[in-house]
Amino acid sequence: SSSSAVYGNPNEIPTSENALINPLNPYAFQKYEFEKYLEIMSTRYPINYCSLRYFNPYGNRSFNPKNPMNAYSSVIGIFLNNYKMNAPLKIYGSGNQSRDFIHVNDVAKANLCVASNINISNGKVYNVGYGKTYKIKDIANFISNEIIYEEERTGEANTTWADISSLQKLGWNPEIDVFDYLKNELNLK
């Protein structure tokens, strides 16, 4: 499991697997470093591997209220938790940052797809996203009218948007759009 964070502020939108690597924080650097470890180890030992760069995964357990300060919680999970607790949603910066969100069920299917096709996927890198991007403020406004804007955080990309064509060639396609998920979570059918 790798991360779209390895691209930093990508120079290519949507971002392909061949885009410039430019980590903006230690988390992103560590993810890319592990990709390189796998690459090196596979030249010395008979191991099969591939790296999946996840783009903002979310799902039913993407926020743990027992660990609210976890830096790796999904903004979707954080927003939904705040909404359920009747607390305002916090947006850091303008809210014009955009993200490509991918549901954990689609992430699991991507993992199964590359594992089932290891004869093709071995040694490769794949982006795992929905292939669409949404502004953070649009997500927040869909959930609640109670929004607080805080100072922008450093070390975060302005835009994440996955070019998923490589993974689609293996037969994988995402199925769960973030707004469909939110409608279900908010009982807005």
Summary of the structure (lengths in Angstrom):
residues: 189
radius of gyration: 17.1
end to end distance: 33.1
largest distance: 55.4
contacts: 576
relative contact order: 0.21
helix: 37%
strand: 15%
